[in-house]
Amino acid sequence: MAIVLAIGGYFAFSSTTKKQVTTEKETVFEEPSEVIPTVTSSTTVDIKGNKEATITISGVPSGTETIKYDLSYDTQSGNVDGALGTITIEDGADTATEKITFGTCSSGVCRYHSIKGDVRGSFTFTGRYGKKILEKEFAL
């Protein structure tokens, strides 16, 4: 019985002498890193072609220096693929074009992706005004 009292006393004493540590509640949601405003409705993006394609951007906001694009799409084989890049804007230009390949090319041989459904596009315009974004889906 003395052993039980000794063990009980140890736990009672040690629990009162331990420092309580408070931690901030963690969340599974990420904090937004940045809120980017959208471009005006006068800015349009079009993609023509489903293997070798051309991105055409009209109504580029004044002061734009670069446009980063990120295109993603599902393929017939069940993968998600995409294309990304950066277009440098000539000073004062209000239109930009970029040729892209929906697939991979190596040593002059291209293997094109069979796109299933729409192509999802995100375009980030960066210039003297900061950043602006345009998101759109394209049916090729």
Order of alpha helices (4+ residues) and beta strands (2+ residues): alpha-beta-beta-beta-beta-beta-beta-beta-beta-beta
